[in-house]
């Protein structure tokens, strides 16, 4: 039986991500022009409809901006609004030049109210200007695996060169969701923006109806059901006339979290599309934790350290995605660690990896990192100290030679002056 399941899973993987569920569900009908569904834990693609087709991302752009804010600023950091930000177009909270706010307040305004001016203020706070910030956006996006993205502003306002894909947005959202602060904000329905030195308090409301809308209903599987979705954990809506309705949505049930992205949908299907994707994912797939975060997976010998070895632990849980009916017993793990490393070693430094396989198919991976610091021993520092001493003595010798030459030069100079004076006195006496 186990061999049969293994064979079936191998055939499924060979067929591609959309066939992963053994045809247990009918094909999904998605109104959006492009869409993707991934497992948030592993990044595994579970459904793909033109996921690499470039589209205008609209306000879903703000997820990238929020990620950079969390990576580069402190939430309690004060921001004084500049003269440029108040003239931002589109959705905004009407910030005023000289208004004093915090990064946290702007982050809430950007993600909940979708305030374009808040996004501009945060971008300027990080990079000083918009062009430099967009360079940072594009660099970080590539690091996250966003291979078809070009950001040209921090908020998603219309721009022909401002393009991304459903897959790229899923990768960016996956990273943003690793921050508890981000998770808290994108699940907040109403936020009170405190009074500032320029304006009274403001009340902001989240446009992601999957969080709160129990009154409006959609037709799904022959039933009228509320838009509010069970287990919703975020993330961000977006809309412009050209781009249509866009949505990144995430939800978690029974330990499995999924991220669904739809681009260029329509008002009637924006939320329904993501609901269909999430239902499809939860009905057919599960996340499996093979090794939990912080588990020791062995030791590495350290040469020249104050201790002789360091434990290698998982920096995050090692996860895999499987169809619901498949047992994790078919999976195996491989640990890759070097036999020996040289000191010093820094806590959290990558030492190796743990990989999860089904047969020869890589299903998941996690880094193995150093549990503690390992400082170099005194004996290991001797060559460095000796080299430093040699360099010091070399420069000391050069300095002494220069000083000696200077003293000799001065001596010759004063000696010549004395000779000249004697000759002058003798000449005067002869007269």
N, C-alpha and C positions, 0 to 999 in steps of 0.2 A: 504493500500500500504506500509506504514511504517513497519507494522508487517511482511509483506511478505519479504521485504528487509532484515529485521533483521534476519528472519529465514534462508534466503539464505546465509547471511554472516556467521551465526553460522555454517551452514553445510560446508561452504568453509573452515572455520578455523579448523573444525574437520577433514577435509580431508588432511590437511597439506599445507605447504607453496607453493608447486608447483601448487596446484589446486586453488590457491587464486583468479585466474582471471576468474573463471566460464567457462573455456575452450574457451575463446574468441580468443585465438591464438593457432596455431598448436604447437605440442611439439617441443621444441628446439633441434636442432641437433648440439651438441658441440663436436668438435674434441678433446679438452683437456681431459685428463684422469679424472681430478676433477675440479669442478667449483662451484662458489657461486655468488649470487647477493643479496645485502642487501640495505635497505633504510638507507642512512647515518644518517638521523635524529633520527631514532628509533632503528636501529639495526635489524629490522624485516627481516627475510630471505624470499626472494621472489622466488628464484630458487636454487636448490640444486642438484648437481651431485657429489656424493661421497665427499661432502665438508669436512668430518672429516677424510678422508684418508691421512695418513702421506706421505709427499713428500719432495724432496729437494727444498728449496725455492730460491736458487741461489741469485741474487742481490736484489730480493725483500726484503731480510734480512735488507737492508740498511734503510728501512722505520722504523724499530725498533730502529736502531742505531740513526737515525735522531731524533726520538722522545726523546730518552734519552739525546741527545745533547741539545735539546730545553728545557728540564726539568732541566738540571744540569749546563749548561754553558751560558755565555754571548756571544752574537754574535761578539762583538768587542774584545773579549779576545785574547791575543797573544799566539801563540803556536810555540815552537821551536822544529823542527823535530828531533827525537832521532835517534840512530844508527840502530834500528831494522826496523823501518817503510820503508825505501827505498828498502828493500829486499822482499817486498810483491809481490806475483805473480798475474798474470792476468791483467785485465784492470786497468790502473793507470795513474797518471799525473807525475810520476817520481820525487817525492819529494826527496830532498837531505838532508843529515844530517846537522843540524845547520841552515837550511832554516827557516826564520821567516815568519809566515803566521797568519791569524786570523781564528777563529772558523767559521765565516760566509763564508770565502773563501773555507775552507775545506768542509763545508756543501754543498755548490754549486757544488764543484768538485765531491763529493760523489753521489749526487742525479742526476746531469745532465750528467756528463761524466762517472758515475758509477765507480769512482776511488776507488779501493780496498785499496790503500795506504792511501788515505784520511780517510777512515773508521778506519783503524788501528791507525792513529795519533789521531783521535778524541776519540777512545776508551781508549787509553793510557792517554790522557789528563784528562779524567773523573775518571778512576779507577787506573791508574798507570801501569796496565798490562792487557793482554787479558783475562786470566782466571777469574779475579775478575770482569771484565766488562761483561763477558758472564753470570756470576751469577746474575748480575744486570739485564741483558736482560731477563733472564728466570723468575726472580721474578716479574718484571714489566709486562711481557706477561701474567702471571697467573692472576695478578690483573685486567687485561683488558678482562679476559674471554677466553684467549687462552689456551685451556685445553689439547691440544695434541702437544705442541711445545717444542722442546729442541734446543736452539741455542748454537753453539760451537765456533762461531767466529763472528766478527762484519760486515762481508762483503758478506757472502754466498759462499765462496770458497768451493770446494768439501770436504765433511767430512761425513762419514757414520752415525755419530751420530747427524748431523745437520739437523733436520727435523721439518716440520710444516704442516699446513693444509690450504686449501683455506679459510675455515671459520675463523681460527685464524688470518690469514693475513688481512682479512676484518676488524676484530675487532681492530687490531693494526693500520691499515690505518685510520679507523674511528676516532681514538683518535688523530693521527698525524694531521689530517685535521682540528682539532680545533685550530691549530696555524697558524695565517696569514703568518708568515715567511715561513712555510713549503709550504703552498699553492702557495706563490709567486714563490718559487724555482721550484716546480714540474710542473709549467706551463711555465717555461722559456725555450725557444728553444736554444738560444746561450748566453754564458756567457764568459766574458773576465776576466781571472784570472790575477790579477795585477802582475807586475814585483816585484820580491823579492830581498833580499840581495844576492841570489845565482843564480837566473834565470830571463830571460826576461818574458814578459807577454805571457800567453797561451790562446788559444781560445778553448772553450769547447762546445760540441753540444749534445742535448738531443736525446736519442734513441727512445723515445716514439713517434712513427709516427702518433698517433692519434692527436697529437698537431699541426702538420705542413704539413704532406704529402698530397698534393693536386694532385700530378702526378700519383702515384701508385693507382690502383683501385682493388676492390674486388667485387665478385658477391654475391649480397644479395637480396633476394626477386625477383630474376629474372632480376636484374638491375646491371650494372657496376657502382659503386659509389666510390668516393675518400676515402682513408683511414682516412683523417682528419675528426674528428668527431665533430658535432655541440654540443657546450656546454661543451666540455671536460675541466676538472679541475685537471687532474693528471692521474697516480701517478708514477709508476715505472715498468720498464722492468727487465727481467733477463734471463740468458741463460747459460747452460753448456751442454756438450755432454751427460752426464748421465741424467740430469734433464729435458732436452728439453727446449722449450720456455715457459716462465712464464710471467704473466702480471697482475698487479693491475691497474685498470682503474676506474676513477670516472668522472661523468658528471652531469651537473645541467640544468634542463629545467623547466620553469614555477613554480619555487619555490620548486621543488623536486630534491634532489641530491641522486644519486645511486652510489654504489661501486661494481664493478665486479672484480672477481679474477679467473684466469685460471692457472692451473699448469699442466705441462707436455703436452703442445700443440706442434705444429710444425710450421716451418717458414711460411707456406702458410696460417695458420689459427690462429696464435697468436693474431693478432689484430681483425680479423673477429669474432673470438669467443666472445671477449668482446663487439664488436659492436652489435652482436646478443643479448647478454644478456642485454645491456643497452637499446636497442630498445624495447625489450620485456618488460622491466620494465616501461619505459615511456609510452608504449602503453596500459598498464593495471593498473598502480598504481599511487597513488598520496600521498604526505605528507600533513597532515592537522595540522595546528597550532591551538590548543585549547586555550592555554593561552600563551601570549608572555613573554619573559624574563623580569625579574624585576617587574612583576605585584604583587601587594599586595593581598594576599589571606586570610588575617585575622591578628589577634594579639594574642600574648601569654602573659599572666600575669606573671610578674617577681617579685618574692619575695626577699626582701632584697636588691633591687637595687636602684640606684639614680633616676631611673624612674620606673614607675609601670608596664610598658608593652613595647613590642617590636613588630614591624611589621614583618610578615613572607612573604618573596617575593620569586618568582621562580628564581632559580639560572640559569636556561636556559629555553627556550621555551618548553612547554609541547606539544609533537607531537604524532600523530598516523598515521599509514599507512592504507590506504583504497583502494579498487578497484575504478577505475575512476568513475563508474556509481553509487557508493554508496554515499549518502549524509551524512555529518558529524552529521546531526541531530540525528542519531541513537546512537551517543556516549554520555556518561555521565561522569562527573568527581566526584571524591571523595577526600575530603581534610582531611588529618590526621595530627592533631596538638595536643600537650599536653595542658591541661588547665593551668598549672602553671609550671614554672621552677625557679631554684634558681640562683641569680646573683653570679658571673659575667657572662655575655654573650659576646661573641666575634662576631664582624661583619663577616658575611659569615658562621657562625656556623649553622650546620644543626639542624633544629627545627622539621621538619616533612616532609611530601611529598604530592604531588597531583598525583592521579592515574586516568588514562583514561580507561573506560570500554565500551565494547559493550556487553550488557547483563552481563554475569559473566566472560567474557574473558577480561583479562588485555591486553590493546592495547598500553599503553605507560605510562611513569612515569617521574616525575621531582622532585628534592629535593626542599623543602621550607627552606630558610635560613634567618638568622637575618639580617635586613636591616642596623642596627647600633650596636655599642658597648653599653653594659649596665654595668657600673661599680657597684661594691658592695657599699652599703652605709656605712657611718662611723660606724653605730650601728652594722652592720653585721661584721665589722672588729674587734669589741671589744673583742669577744671571742678569736680570734686569737692573738690580742695584749695582752690580759690577760694571755693566755697560754704562750706567749713569755716572758712575765714578770715573770711568775712563774718559767719557765725554767731558765731565767737569774738569778733570786734570788737563785734558787737551786745551780747553779754553783758558784755564788758569796759566798754563805754560805760554800760550800765545800772548796773554795779557802781560805776563812778566817780561817777555821779550820786548814787547812794544814799550813797556815802561822803562826797561833798561836802555833801549835805543833813544828814548826821549831824554833820559838823564844824561846820556853820553852827548847828545846833541846840545843840551843846555850847557854842559861843562865846556864843550868846545866853543860855544858862543861866548860865554863869559870870559874864557881864556883869551879869545881874540880881542875882546873889548879891553881887557887889561893891557895887552901888548900895544894896542893902538894908543891908549892913554899914556903909557910910558914914552912912546915915540914922540907924542905930542909935547909932553913936558920937556923932553930932551931938546926938541927943536926950539922951544920957547927960550930955554936957558942959553942956547948957543947964540941966539939973537942978542 
